[in-house]
Amino acid sequence: MATALQKFHRVSGIIIACFLLLHFTNHLFALAGPQSHIRVMEIFRKFYRFPPVEILLLVCVVSQIVSGVTLIARKGFRRQSVAVKVQALSGIYLALFLINHVAAVMLARYQWHIETDFYFAANVAVEYPSKLFFIPYYTLSILSVFAHVASIHYLKRTNWPVNTVHSVKLANIKRESFVIFALGAMITVLVMISFTGILYKIG
């Protein structure tokens, strides 16, 4: 039975996942060039930069970090299954990423008055030496999202009633989780080749 904190973490996670669906879709448009990315971003921003929606997203980010760290501390780590460890490690990385990334975006918008469009992310991924940090930083952030989702999928499916799990077969559940992560890996590659100047010159 899920605790109130777990339910709270799940709901805020679903809300963030809806934003990430838009965010990753937007990033995939960069395959067609920076201007395609920027045009799609302008459309999506009408939704997620609508003040009530933006406030909700920020609240969800904070609640995800706090509730996630609390759940990891309560559950422990060493004696957990591989799936739980993947969920915890990917969650910790995402928490650190979100703290840094959201802070950078807010500072750029309200203090530095810099446009946080395609070039805000891409420039640091093509310039030396910043790219030595930002390429793995961005890569791991996307992979962590899909590792987190894949591990949650596995844990949810294996926690179904025993008869249901046996009828589906554990191998199938593992395969489903692998497909989720593999899809994430493909999206990661497509996004990163767009943002690192492999497809076209940036800057």
One Martini backbone bead per residue (centre of mass of N, CA, C, O) as a GRO file, in nm:
protein
  203
    1MET     BB    1   0.093   0.038   0.025
    2ALA     BB    2   0.075   0.358  -0.034
    3THR     BB    3   0.184   0.638   0.072
    4ALA     BB    4   0.138   0.970   0.088
    5LEU     BB    5   0.421   1.039  -0.018
    6GLN     BB    6   0.414   0.856  -0.269
    7LYS     BB    7   0.166   0.988  -0.398
    8PHE     BB    8   0.287   1.272  -0.415
    9HIS     BB    9   0.530   1.190  -0.589
   10ARG     BB   10   0.364   1.076  -0.826
   11VAL     BB   11   0.200   1.328  -0.906
   12SER     BB   12   0.440   1.521  -0.954
   13GLY     BB   13   0.571   1.333  -1.166
   14ILE     BB   14   0.345   1.343  -1.379
   15ILE     BB   15   0.357   1.645  -1.429
   16ILE     BB   16   0.654   1.650  -1.521
   17ALA     BB   17   0.618   1.445  -1.753
   18CYS     BB   18   0.441   1.629  -1.927
   19PHE     BB   19   0.660   1.838  -1.971
   20LEU     BB   20   0.881   1.643  -2.089
   21LEU     BB   21   0.727   1.574  -2.342
   22LEU     BB   22   0.752   1.858  -2.458
   23HIS     BB   23   1.059   1.899  -2.426
   24PHE     BB   24   1.156   1.657  -2.606
   25THR     BB   25   0.998   1.732  -2.854
   26ASN     BB   26   1.137   1.999  -2.894
   27HIS     BB   27   1.431   1.884  -2.920
   28LEU     BB   28   1.371   1.711  -3.180
   29PHE     BB   29   1.338   1.967  -3.369
   30ALA     BB   30   1.653   2.018  -3.389
   31LEU     BB   31   1.702   1.834  -3.638
   32ALA     BB   32   1.592   2.089  -3.827
   33GLY     BB   33   1.690   2.312  -3.637
   34PRO     BB   34   1.689   2.594  -3.445
   35GLN     BB   35   1.424   2.727  -3.560
   36SER     BB   36   1.238   2.490  -3.504
   37HIS     BB   37   1.280   2.484  -3.202
   38ILE     BB   38   1.187   2.779  -3.144
   39ARG     BB   39   0.899   2.761  -3.260
   40VAL     BB   40   0.801   2.536  -3.070
   41MET     BB   41   0.869   2.678  -2.804
   42GLU     BB   42   0.669   2.916  -2.840
   43ILE     BB   43   0.420   2.735  -2.822
   44PHE     BB   44   0.473   2.587  -2.546
   45ARG     BB   45   0.507   2.847  -2.366
   46LYS     BB   46   0.204   2.924  -2.354
   47PHE     BB   47   0.168   2.703  -2.138
   48TYR     BB   48   0.432   2.673  -1.929
   49ARG     BB   49   0.429   3.013  -1.891
   50PHE     BB   50   0.183   3.008  -1.748
   51PRO     BB   51   0.182   3.103  -1.435
   52PRO     BB   52   0.023   2.865  -1.297
   53VAL     BB   53   0.192   2.643  -1.438
   54GLU     BB   54   0.475   2.730  -1.350
   55ILE     BB   55   0.424   2.710  -1.046
   56LEU     BB   56   0.346   2.414  -1.043
   57LEU     BB   57   0.616   2.306  -1.153
   58LEU     BB   58   0.796   2.420  -0.925
   59VAL     BB   59   0.655   2.271  -0.697
   60CYS     BB   60   0.706   1.985  -0.813
   61VAL     BB   61   1.011   1.995  -0.806
   62VAL     BB   62   1.044   2.035  -0.504
   63SER     BB   63   0.873   1.787  -0.416
   64GLN     BB   64   1.043   1.572  -0.558
   65ILE     BB   65   1.304   1.616  -0.406
   66VAL     BB   66   1.204   1.590  -0.113
   67SER     BB   67   1.046   1.319  -0.137
   68GLY     BB   68   1.270   1.148  -0.264
   69VAL     BB   69   1.484   1.173  -0.040
   70THR     BB   70   1.301   1.066   0.184
   71LEU     BB   71   1.244   0.783   0.061
   72ILE     BB   72   1.538   0.691   0.052
   73ALA     BB   73   1.598   0.721   0.356
   74ARG     BB   74   1.375   0.521   0.451
   75LYS     BB   75   1.451   0.263   0.268
   76GLY     BB   76   1.719   0.265   0.162
   77PHE     BB   77   1.992   0.078  -0.028
   78ARG     BB   78   2.176  -0.181  -0.004
   79ARG     BB   79   1.919  -0.412   0.013
   80GLN     BB   80   1.828  -0.360  -0.265
   81SER     BB   81   1.730  -0.375  -0.563
   82VAL     BB   82   1.822  -0.285  -0.870
   83ALA     BB   83   1.569  -0.115  -0.937
   84VAL     BB   84   1.584   0.063  -0.683
   85LYS     BB   85   1.869   0.173  -0.735
   86VAL     BB   86   1.806   0.305  -1.006
   87GLN     BB   87   1.587   0.489  -0.902
   88ALA     BB   88   1.764   0.638  -0.692
   89LEU     BB   89   2.006   0.735  -0.869
   90SER     BB   90   1.837   0.885  -1.083
   91GLY     BB   91   1.695   1.069  -0.877
   92ILE     BB   92   1.946   1.211  -0.767
   93TYR     BB   93   2.042   1.330  -1.032
   94LEU     BB   94   1.781   1.486  -1.098
   95ALA     BB   95   1.787   1.666  -0.851
   96LEU     BB   96   2.057   1.806  -0.916
   97PHE     BB   97   1.978   1.904  -1.196
   98LEU     BB   98   1.726   2.074  -1.122
   99ILE     BB   99   1.862   2.272  -0.937
  100ASN     BB  100   2.064   2.382  -1.151
  101HIS     BB  101   1.876   2.434  -1.401
  102VAL     BB  102   1.656   2.614  -1.276
  103ALA     BB  103   1.850   2.827  -1.166
  104ALA     BB  104   1.972   2.908  -1.442
  105VAL     BB  105   1.705   2.995  -1.578
  106MET     BB  106   1.618   3.209  -1.369
  107LEU     BB  107   1.872   3.385  -1.390
  108ALA     BB  108   1.857   3.442  -1.693
  109ARG     BB  109   1.571   3.579  -1.689
  110TYR     BB  110   1.594   3.782  -1.410
  111GLN     BB  111   1.915   3.876  -1.415
  112TRP     BB  112   2.060   3.843  -1.712
  113HIS     BB  113   1.870   3.860  -1.961
  114ILE     BB  114   1.843   3.570  -2.106
  115GLU     BB  115   1.780   3.363  -2.358
  116THR     BB  116   1.624   3.026  -2.317
  117ASP     BB  117   1.713   2.873  -2.571
  118PHE     BB  118   1.886   2.679  -2.772
  119TYR     BB  119   2.161   2.844  -2.723
  120PHE     BB  120   2.182   2.816  -2.417
  121ALA     BB  121   2.249   2.504  -2.440
  122ALA     BB  122   2.444   2.472  -2.692
  123ASN     BB  123   2.695   2.653  -2.642
  124VAL     BB  124   2.808   2.472  -2.396
  125ALA     BB  125   2.827   2.206  -2.604
  126VAL     BB  126   3.062   2.349  -2.814
  127GLU     BB  127   3.244   2.470  -2.609
  128TYR     BB  128   3.568   2.530  -2.500
  129PRO     BB  129   3.542   2.350  -2.195
  130SER     BB  130   3.229   2.317  -2.132
  131LYS     BB  131   3.163   2.044  -2.289
  132LEU     BB  132   3.299   1.847  -2.081
  133PHE     BB  133   3.043   1.887  -1.895
  134PHE     BB  134   2.764   1.921  -2.065
  135ILE     BB  135   2.741   1.658  -2.218
  136PRO     BB  136   2.717   1.459  -1.974
  137TYR     BB  137   2.500   1.620  -1.823
  138TYR     BB  138   2.274   1.593  -2.039
  139THR     BB  139   2.284   1.292  -2.096
  140LEU     BB  140   2.220   1.195  -1.801
  141SER     BB  141   1.946   1.335  -1.772
  142ILE     BB  142   1.789   1.171  -1.987
  143LEU     BB  143   1.864   0.885  -1.895
  144SER     BB  144   1.744   0.917  -1.606
  145VAL     BB  145   1.452   0.942  -1.681
  146PHE     BB  146   1.430   0.653  -1.818
  147ALA     BB  147   1.540   0.489  -1.580
  148HIS     BB  148   1.319   0.572  -1.384
  149VAL     BB  149   1.076   0.471  -1.547
  150ALA     BB  150   1.169   0.177  -1.587
  151SER     BB  151   1.187   0.104  -1.283
  152ILE     BB  152   0.894   0.167  -1.214
  153HIS     BB  153   0.766  -0.029  -1.408
  154TYR     BB  154   0.890  -0.283  -1.288
  155LEU     BB  155   0.787  -0.249  -0.993
  156LYS     BB  156   0.484  -0.237  -1.059
  157ARG     BB  157   0.457  -0.509  -1.212
  158THR     BB  158   0.588  -0.692  -0.976
  159ASN     BB  159   0.347  -0.585  -0.766
  160TRP     BB  160   0.153  -0.750  -0.862
  161PRO     BB  161  -0.024  -0.999  -0.856
  162VAL     BB  162   0.105  -1.308  -0.884
  163ASN     BB  163  -0.074  -1.417  -1.117
  164THR     BB  164  -0.019  -1.180  -1.309
  165VAL     BB  165   0.290  -1.200  -1.329
  166HIS     BB  166   0.300  -1.496  -1.436
  167SER     BB  167   0.130  -1.442  -1.696
  168VAL     BB  168   0.341  -1.236  -1.814
  169LYS     BB  169   0.624  -1.250  -1.721
  170LEU     BB  170   0.930  -1.141  -1.632
  171ALA     BB  171   1.064  -1.110  -1.912
  172ASN     BB  172   0.857  -0.903  -2.018
  173ILE     BB  173   0.908  -0.684  -1.808
  174LYS     BB  174   1.206  -0.645  -1.879
  175ARG     BB  175   1.155  -0.571  -2.175
  176GLU     BB  176   0.987  -0.318  -2.128
  177SER     BB  177   1.205  -0.164  -1.967
  178PHE     BB  178   1.418  -0.171  -2.191
  179VAL     BB  179   1.254  -0.015  -2.405
  180ILE     BB  180   1.236   0.246  -2.249
  181PHE     BB  181   1.545   0.294  -2.233
  182ALA     BB  182   1.608   0.272  -2.537
  183LEU     BB  183   1.438   0.512  -2.618
  184GLY     BB  184   1.600   0.712  -2.445
  185ALA     BB  185   1.871   0.668  -2.591
  186MET     BB  186   1.777   0.769  -2.869
  187ILE     BB  187   1.691   1.050  -2.779
  188THR     BB  188   1.964   1.134  -2.670
  189VAL     BB  189   2.120   1.119  -2.936
  190LEU     BB  190   1.942   1.318  -3.099
  191VAL     BB  191   1.979   1.560  -2.914
  192MET     BB  192   2.296   1.571  -2.899
  193ILE     BB  193   2.351   1.607  -3.210
  194SER     BB  194   2.201   1.886  -3.211
  195PHE     BB  195   2.365   2.033  -2.953
  196THR     BB  196   2.687   1.964  -3.074
  197GLY     BB  197   2.730   2.017  -3.399
  198ILE     BB  198   2.694   1.765  -3.599
  199LEU     BB  199   2.467   1.869  -3.810
  200TYR     BB  200   2.548   2.175  -3.732
  201LYS     BB  201   2.627   2.491  -3.699
  202ILE     BB  202   2.711   2.668  -3.395
  203GLY     BB  203   2.749   3.021  -3.375
   0.00000   0.00000   0.00000
